Each structure stands twice: as C-alpha cells, then as structure tokens.
Amino acid sequence: MDIKQNIIQVTNLRKEFKSYSSRSGLTGAFRDLLTRNYKVMAAVDDISLTIKQGEMVGYIGENGAGKSTTIKMLTGILTPTSGTVLVNGMNPHKEREQFVRTIGVVFGQRSQLWWDIAVQESFRLLKKVYRVSDEDYNSHMSHVIETLDIGPLLDKPVRKLSLGQRMRCELAAALIHNPPLLFLDEPTIGLDVLVKLKIREFLKEINETYNTTILLTTHDLSDIEALCERVVLLDEGKIVYDGRLDQLQAGAVEGKQVEFEFIEPVAAANLPQLPQVYWEQKDATTWLAQLNGDERAVSKLISTVIEANPISNVRMNKVSTEEMIRKIYEEGMAIS
Ligand SMILES: Nc1ncnc2c1ncn2[C@@H]1O[C@H](COP(=O)(O)OP(=O)(O)OP(=O)(O)O)[C@@H](O)[C@H]1O
C-alpha cells in the first residue's frame, strides 16, 4: 500500500465559460440587448489528477490551456462546473476559511502584500490572519528570512522594492503558516538568473525539510527542469501527458539524430545496417544516423558503430524540453 497521502485529488474536473459574441450593426446591437449570442467553452475539460504529499509537480501548457483556471478551482477561487476537487482533504470552495490556512499561494503577477506598508507589517497581519503563534513564527520565519536574504528589506514599503526583492518577500509571505501545500503561478517571471536560482534552491530546501507539496505553473521550463520530476501537460483544457519529465525526454529521443565523427573516411557500405536506422553523410568523416527507437536503440547503434569504425567524436542531438513539448502539441501525441 502506498503510505503517501493524496494531497490533491481531482476527478473529472470541468470548468465551462460562456463567451458572448456581438452582432454587427445597429440592429445587431438592439438584438443583443434582447438576447445575446454565446458559446460555451470548456477551459478545463474533464481532468483527473492525483498529487501526493511531498511531490513537486510542474503544471504546464501554452497560453489559454487552462492552467490558471485549474489553480483557481484548486484554491477555491472558482467553483467547478462539474467534477470533484479534494485538496488537503477539503472542498476548497465550501470549506474556504479552514482551507486557506492549509495552503500557500504565490501569483507572480499579483501581490498579497500591502503596497504602502513595510514588509514586516504585512507579515504581521498575515501571521494574525493565519493565527500563527509567536513561537512558531519566530522559529520558522527567521530561517525563511535568512535563506531568502530579505532581512534588510523588512522595514521597506513594498512599492519601493524591485521585482526580485518583492518576489522573495511574496514567497516568504506565502510560507508564514508553513503550509503543507504551495501553489506557485509563474513565481520567477521577470527575475534575473541569480534570484531565480535562489528561489529554486529555497523551494528545494523547504520541500526536503517539510515535505511540502508544490504545484508549479510556469512558462520557464528551466524552473521545471530544476525542480520537478513530474510534469502534467495541459492542452485545450485536457491533460495530454502526466508522468516523469525524464521519461518524456527519453520518449522524445525517437526520431532524433546521432552524429558520428570518424577518424578516417567511412564508405556507406561499411556502416552497420540496423533496423529503423537511416544514414546521411555530412562530410567525408561525418555521418548522421537518423533513428526511430528508444534509448536502448540509441545505445545499441552507438556500440555497433564504434565497434566497426574508430571514431573521434559522437554527439547525440539532445532534445530540449521546449522542443519536446512543441512536438507533443504539434503532433497531438499523448504519452503516458
Ligand atoms: N472568467 C473567464 N471568462 C471567460 N473565459 C475565460 C475566463 N477565464 C479564462 N477563460 C478562458 O479559458 C481558457 C483558459 O484560460 P486560463 O487562464 O486558465 O489559461 P492559462 O493556461 O492559465 O493561460 P496563460 O498561460 O495565458 O496564463 C482561455 O481560453 C480563456 O480565455
């Protein structure tokens, strides 16, 4: 039996929005006053998802795929059209007051800090809202403040902070009550590399220390690569992939190239002929092998080739996460 607890349990979750269209011309405008034309679109289309305690999951998809709508349902801001949502054992919308004390949320585009008051005053207010004891606050937050290096910012009003400084304070604010579950929506948007790295390190640390579950939505795939073993890929409201990031990468080796540089010129006839491998010559000593197959097929190819012909170099054209995801969207391939 799996001893890890399900922190997020979503079944056949669906959210529909009505989008209104206007008729043209003056008569159209009058008719619009009486009856309006609308279409129903499913922003989230029957998704089912389970996330266990301590997992760090990347929730990704193109603009308009339905990520924010899902997060809003998971955090109780929106009610689903149908389906069930259980987060931290609660219905986020119905048990809202109790529920919000068990989650932390960071929206990169919005602030939960008060603009005109000093950061530490915002922290104090949130401490009251979450009913955190002085003892818990001091022991937990002194560490958070130190790790995120925000001590010198605490007496400044939020409006005077740079984006990177504000985001580090936002993250600290989301953790005042040390929630077991953290929703991060574009937490590193617009930040420079050093701040990004600091935030990533910090997230890894809280995940290791407290087994905090993290659901991360971002367009920055390097955040996902650095933090998430598992990714859930959304396309037009549907989950098209849910699994390990490395498996997604391994699967995408299919149809890719391995480039061999031989010490001496090699004739086509001297290249090993393997099933599903197609050769293309680049220059006298360089050949490209195009293959369809998994990682095992790639290593079999490499070992057979180098046994027959000495090489000076071999290069596998590694697929970037961006390329791989683009491929899934373009070809509509669902791997699971
Ligand atoms: N309140 C709303 N009313 C009508 N349509 C909406 C509403 N909110 C979202 N939508 C539509 O639902 C779809 C999904 O939007 P959502 O914001 O969830 O996408 P997203 O994956 O978060 O996109 P992005 O990466 O751009 O933030 C979009 O087509 C959007 O236009």
The ligand as an SDF file (V2000), in Angstrom:
LIG
                    3D

 31 33  0  0  0  0  0  0  0  0999 V2000
  -13.5310   34.3720  -16.4920 N   0  0  0  0  0  0  0  0  0  0  0  0
  -13.4630   33.8890  -17.7190 C   0  0  0  0  0  0  0  0  0  0  0  0
  -14.4810   34.0500  -18.5980 N   0  0  0  0  0  0  0  0  0  0  0  0
  -14.4390   33.5420  -19.8400 C   0  0  0  0  0  0  0  0  0  0  0  0
  -13.3870   32.8320  -20.3240 N   0  0  0  0  0  0  0  0  0  0  0  0
  -12.3440   32.6310  -19.5110 C   0  0  0  0  0  0  0  0  0  0  0  0
  -12.3180   33.1570  -18.1640 C   0  0  0  0  0  0  0  0  0  0  0  0
  -11.1300   32.7780  -17.5930 N   0  0  0  0  0  0  0  0  0  0  0  0
  -10.4510   32.0800  -18.5220 C   0  0  0  0  0  0  0  0  0  0  0  0
  -11.1710   31.9890  -19.6630 N   0  0  0  0  0  0  0  0  0  0  0  0
  -10.7620   31.2670  -20.8960 C   0  0  0  0  0  0  0  0  0  0  0  0
  -10.4200   29.9530  -20.5210 O   0  0  0  0  0  0  0  0  0  0  0  0
   -9.2850   29.4910  -21.2420 C   0  0  0  0  0  0  0  0  0  0  0  0
   -8.2030   29.0440  -20.2680 C   0  0  0  0  0  0  0  0  0  0  0  0
   -7.6920   30.1730  -19.5820 O   0  0  0  0  0  0  0  0  0  0  0  0
   -6.5850   30.0720  -18.4230 P   0  0  0  0  0  0  0  0  0  0  0  0
   -6.3830   31.4600  -17.8900 O   0  0  0  0  0  0  0  0  0  0  0  0
   -6.9430   29.0010  -17.4700 O   0  0  0  0  0  0  0  0  0  0  0  0
   -5.3110   29.6220  -19.2780 O   0  0  0  0  0  0  0  0  0  0  0  0
   -3.7780   29.5040  -18.8420 P   0  0  0  0  0  0  0  0  0  0  0  0
   -3.3330   28.1320  -19.2350 O   0  0  0  0  0  0  0  0  0  0  0  0
   -3.6120   29.8810  -17.4110 O   0  0  0  0  0  0  0  0  0  0  0  0
   -3.1060   30.5720  -19.7840 O   0  0  0  0  0  0  0  0  0  0  0  0
   -1.8460   31.5650  -19.5570 P   0  0  0  0  0  0  0  0  0  0  0  0
   -0.6230   30.7430  -19.7120 O   0  0  0  0  0  0  0  0  0  0  0  0
   -2.0200   32.5480  -20.6680 O   0  0  0  0  0  0  0  0  0  0  0  0
   -1.9900   32.1730  -18.1870 O   0  0  0  0  0  0  0  0  0  0  0  0
   -8.8710   30.6550  -22.1400 C   0  0  0  0  0  0  0  0  0  0  0  0
   -9.3840   30.4170  -23.4280 O   0  0  0  0  0  0  0  0  0  0  0  0
   -9.5050   31.8690  -21.5180 C   0  0  0  0  0  0  0  0  0  0  0  0
   -9.8290   32.8190  -22.4960 O   0  0  0  0  0  0  0  0  0  0  0  0
  1  2  1  0
  2  3  1  0
  2  7  2  0
  3  4  2  0
  4  5  1  0
  5  6  2  0
  6  7  1  0
  6 10  1  0
  7  8  1  0
  8  9  2  0
  9 10  1  0
 10 11  1  0
 11 12  1  0
 11 30  1  0
 12 13  1  0
 13 14  1  0
 13 28  1  0
 14 15  1  0
 15 16  1  0
 16 17  2  0
 16 18  1  0
 16 19  1  0
 19 20  1  0
 20 21  2  0
 20 22  1  0
 20 23  1  0
 23 24  1  0
 24 25  2  0
 24 26  1  0
 24 27  1  0
 28 29  1  0
 28 30  1  0
 30 31  1  0
M  END
$$$$
